[in-house]
Amino acid sequence: MADNTAITDEKLSKPWEFQKGNDPRRNLDGRPKGSYSLTTIIKRLLQEEQVTLQDGKKINAGEALTKKVLQDALKGDIQALKLIWNYVDGMPTTKNEHSGPNGGAIELKTVRDDFKSRIAGIIARSGTGSDNQ
C-alpha cells in the first residue's frame, strides 16, 4: 500500500500563479507603445474641457472641480474637507511592525509545514488516496 500522506509542493501549487518558463498567459511585450492609461486620459480631459462660470469666465474642468470641492468644504462638507486635507498634506502614515516570537522573524516555512501535516492527517483519516480510486 502506498503512503497516501505525502503532500508534495506540486499538489499545493496554485493554478493562478505563472508557470516557470514560457507561460502563455504572460504579456511579454507589455502595453503597446503610444497607448494611454486611464489616469493619463482623465488628466488630459480635465485640462482640455472648458467650463464657463456664472461670471462668464472660462476655466478648465480640473480647476472647476477643485473650486467646487473647496466650496463644499467651506460649507462644512466633511468628505470634501478630508479630500482637500489629504491632497494638501498627504495621508498620515502609520508604521506597523510585524515580528515573530521574541521579536524575531516570522517563520513562514513553519506555517506551510503545519498546513502540509494537517492536510496529510485529513487524507489519512478519510481513507481516500490514489490507490482507493
GROMACS elastic network, one bead per residue, 0.5 to 0.9 nm:
[ bonds ]
;  ai    aj funct       b0    kb
    1     4     6  0.85819   500
    1   131     6  0.76600   500
    2     5     6  0.89961   500
    2   129     6  0.89003   500
    2   130     6  0.83994   500
    2   131     6  0.72911   500
    3     6     6  0.64338   500
    3   129     6  0.88522   500
    4     7     6  0.81324   500
    4   120     6  0.76786   500
    4   123     6  0.71796   500
    4   124     6  0.67904   500
    4   127     6  0.87284   500
    4   128     6  0.80064   500
    4   129     6  0.56183   500
    4   130     6  0.71754   500
    4   131     6  0.83065   500
    5   117     6  0.82674   500
    5   119     6  0.80846   500
    5   121     6  0.69761   500
    5   122     6  0.87285   500
    5   123     6  0.64926   500
    5   124     6  0.60746   500
    5   129     6  0.84381   500
    6   116     6  0.85407   500
    6   117     6  0.88363   500
    6   120     6  0.65635   500
    7    10     6  0.82568   500
    7    11     6  0.66306   500
    7    12     6  0.76998   500
    7   116     6  0.63293   500
    7   117     6  0.81943   500
    7   119     6  0.77224   500
    7   120     6  0.65049   500
    8    11     6  0.54070   500
    8    12     6  0.67624   500
    8    13     6  0.89499   500
    8   116     6  0.84798   500
    9    12     6  0.50739   500
    9    13     6  0.61595   500
   10    13     6  0.52226   500
   10    14     6  0.87913   500
   11    14     6  0.85071   500
   12   116     6  0.86038   500
   13    16     6  0.88911   500
   13    17     6  0.80044   500
   14    17     6  0.56654   500
   14    18     6  0.88526   500
   15    18     6  0.78288   500
   15    19     6  0.85347   500
   16    19     6  0.88972   500
   18    21     6  0.87083   500
   18    22     6  0.89375   500
   18    23     6  0.62447   500
   18    24     6  0.89508   500
   18    25     6  0.76072   500
   18    26     6  0.76992   500
   19    22     6  0.72374   500
   19    23     6  0.54143   500
   19    24     6  0.88853   500
   20    23     6  0.68827   500
   22    25     6  0.86893   500
   22    26     6  0.78096   500
   23    26     6  0.58076   500
   24    27     6  0.80876   500
   26    29     6  0.88020   500
   26    30     6  0.89613   500
   27    30     6  0.55297   500
   27    31     6  0.81983   500
   29    32     6  0.74459   500
   30    33     6  0.86662   500
   31    34     6  0.87488   500
   31    35     6  0.71448   500
   32    35     6  0.57822   500
   33    36     6  0.86382   500
   36    39     6  0.80769   500
   36    40     6  0.60602   500
   36    41     6  0.65433   500
   37    40     6  0.52560   500
   37    41     6  0.64449   500
   37    42     6  0.87947   500
   38    41     6  0.51497   500
   38    42     6  0.61960   500
   38    43     6  0.86407   500
   39    42     6  0.51985   500
   39    43     6  0.61499   500
   39    44     6  0.85916   500
   40    43     6  0.52231   500
   40    44     6  0.61835   500
   40    45     6  0.86688   500
   41    44     6  0.51834   500
   41    45     6  0.62014   500
   41    46     6  0.86385   500
   42    45     6  0.51209   500
   42    46     6  0.61056   500
   42    47     6  0.86579   500
   43    46     6  0.51578   500
   43    47     6  0.63762   500
   43    48     6  0.87448   500
   43    62     6  0.81458   500
   44    47     6  0.52004   500
   44    48     6  0.61575   500
   44    49     6  0.85601   500
   45    49     6  0.57054   500
   45    60     6  0.89873   500
   45    61     6  0.78220   500
   45    62     6  0.85693   500
   46    49     6  0.56579   500
   46    50     6  0.83556   500
   46    60     6  0.64492   500
   46    63     6  0.82078   500
   46    65     6  0.89728   500
   47    50     6  0.78964   500
   47    60     6  0.55196   500
   47    61     6  0.64054   500
   47    62     6  0.62172   500
   47    63     6  0.84817   500
   48    60     6  0.63985   500
   48    61     6  0.75008   500
   48    62     6  0.89891   500
   49    59     6  0.84044   500
   49    60     6  0.55046   500
   49    61     6  0.53884   500
   49    62     6  0.82897   500
   50    58     6  0.62489   500
   50    59     6  0.56095   500
   50    61     6  0.57863   500
   50    64     6  0.88698   500
   51    57     6  0.83194   500
   51    58     6  0.55120   500
   51    59     6  0.54266   500
   51    60     6  0.58060   500
   51    61     6  0.58980   500
   51    63     6  0.89825   500
   51    64     6  0.69364   500
   52    55     6  0.79707   500
   52    56     6  0.57458   500
   52    57     6  0.57080   500
   52    59     6  0.65549   500
   52    60     6  0.86609   500
   52    64     6  0.89761   500
   53    56     6  0.52672   500
   53    57     6  0.53834   500
   53    58     6  0.62094   500
   53    59     6  0.76180   500
   53    64     6  0.84021   500
   54    57     6  0.73883   500
   55    58     6  0.89120   500
   59    62     6  0.82541   500
   59    63     6  0.64155   500
   59    64     6  0.66486   500
   60    63     6  0.55533   500
   60    64     6  0.64087   500
   60    65     6  0.88981   500
   61    65     6  0.60979   500
   61    66     6  0.85097   500
   62    65     6  0.52683   500
   62    66     6  0.62102   500
   62    67     6  0.86752   500
   63    66     6  0.50406   500
   63    67     6  0.61393   500
   63    68     6  0.86066   500
   64    67     6  0.51609   500
   64    68     6  0.62127   500
   64    69     6  0.87322   500
   65    68     6  0.50466   500
   65    69     6  0.61968   500
   65    70     6  0.85506   500
   66    69     6  0.52331   500
   66    70     6  0.61496   500
   66    71     6  0.86139   500
   66    84     6  0.88605   500
   67    70     6  0.50624   500
   67    71     6  0.60906   500
   67    72     6  0.85939   500
   68    71     6  0.51016   500
   68    72     6  0.61704   500
   68    73     6  0.85958   500
   69    72     6  0.51077   500
   69    73     6  0.61486   500
   69    74     6  0.86700   500
   69    77     6  0.88428   500
   69    80     6  0.55840   500
   69    81     6  0.79550   500
   69    83     6  0.81736   500
   69    84     6  0.76435   500
   70    73     6  0.50747   500
   70    74     6  0.62350   500
   70    75     6  0.86768   500
   70    80     6  0.70758   500
   70    81     6  0.76127   500
   70    84     6  0.73363   500
   71    74     6  0.51370   500
   71    75     6  0.62942   500
   71    76     6  0.88870   500
   71    77     6  0.88839   500
   71    80     6  0.86724   500
   72    75     6  0.50391   500
   72    76     6  0.65328   500
   72    77     6  0.54412   500
   72    78     6  0.85679   500
   72    79     6  0.88669   500
   72    80     6  0.61353   500
   72    81     6  0.78326   500
   73    76     6  0.51909   500
   73    78     6  0.65277   500
   73    79     6  0.76237   500
   73    82     6  0.83384   500
   73    83     6  0.88283   500
   73    84     6  0.79588   500
   74    77     6  0.72206   500
   74    80     6  0.86872   500
   74    81     6  0.77485   500
   76    79     6  0.89084   500
   76    80     6  0.82572   500
   76    81     6  0.76095   500
   77    80     6  0.54208   500
   77    81     6  0.62717   500
   77    82     6  0.87955   500
   78    82     6  0.61132   500
   78    83     6  0.85375   500
   79    82     6  0.51429   500
   79    83     6  0.61588   500
   79    84     6  0.87271   500
   80    83     6  0.50188   500
   80    84     6  0.62718   500
   80    85     6  0.85602   500
   81    84     6  0.52500   500
   81    85     6  0.60647   500
   81    86     6  0.85476   500
   82    85     6  0.50103   500
   82    86     6  0.59805   500
   82    87     6  0.85644   500
   83    86     6  0.52825   500
   83    87     6  0.63314   500
   83    88     6  0.86763   500
   84    87     6  0.52335   500
   84    88     6  0.60582   500
   84    89     6  0.84661   500
   85    88     6  0.52035   500
   85    89     6  0.58653   500
   85    90     6  0.70578   500
   85    91     6  0.81623   500
   86    89     6  0.54952   500
   86    91     6  0.51158   500
   86    92     6  0.82540   500
   87    90     6  0.52730   500
   87    91     6  0.77284   500
   89    92     6  0.82566   500
   90    93     6  0.87702   500
   98   103     6  0.84397   500
   98   105     6  0.84094   500
   98   106     6  0.79315   500
   99   102     6  0.79933   500
   99   103     6  0.52458   500
   99   104     6  0.56529   500
   99   105     6  0.54283   500
   99   106     6  0.56286   500
  100   103     6  0.55160   500
  100   107     6  0.71152   500
  101   104     6  0.57290   500
  101   105     6  0.75626   500
  101   106     6  0.74735   500
  102   105     6  0.88232   500
  103   106     6  0.87912   500
  104   107     6  0.88784   500
  106   109     6  0.89558   500
  107   110     6  0.56435   500
  107   111     6  0.71197   500
  108   111     6  0.51906   500
  108   112     6  0.64625   500
  108   113     6  0.87355   500
  109   112     6  0.51150   500
  109   113     6  0.61025   500
  109   114     6  0.85159   500
  110   113     6  0.51020   500
  110   114     6  0.60667   500
  110   115     6  0.85296   500
  111   114     6  0.51114   500
  111   115     6  0.61895   500
  111   116     6  0.87158   500
  112   116     6  0.61936   500
  112   117     6  0.86735   500
  113   116     6  0.50297   500
  113   117     6  0.62269   500
  113   118     6  0.86271   500
  114   117     6  0.51712   500
  114   118     6  0.61948   500
  114   119     6  0.86865   500
  115   118     6  0.51410   500
  115   119     6  0.62366   500
  115   120     6  0.85724   500
  116   119     6  0.52125   500
  116   120     6  0.60968   500
  116   121     6  0.85985   500
  117   121     6  0.61179   500
  117   122     6  0.86649   500
  118   121     6  0.50627   500
  118   122     6  0.62803   500
  118   123     6  0.87080   500
  119   122     6  0.50896   500
  119   123     6  0.62421   500
  119   124     6  0.85820   500
  120   123     6  0.51504   500
  120   124     6  0.61107   500
  120   125     6  0.86367   500
  121   124     6  0.50252   500
  121   125     6  0.60809   500
  121   126     6  0.85012   500
  122   125     6  0.51950   500
  122   126     6  0.60563   500
  122   127     6  0.86280   500
  123   126     6  0.52061   500
  123   127     6  0.62863   500
  123   128     6  0.60324   500
  123   129     6  0.69450   500
  124   127     6  0.54262   500
  124   128     6  0.71376   500
  124   129     6  0.81109   500
  125   128     6  0.81157   500
  126   129     6  0.85807   500
  127   132     6  0.79066   500
  128   131     6  0.79473   500
  128   132     6  0.59246   500
  128   133     6  0.76728   500
  129   132     6  0.54817   500
  129   133     6  0.69596   500
  130   133     6  0.58388   500
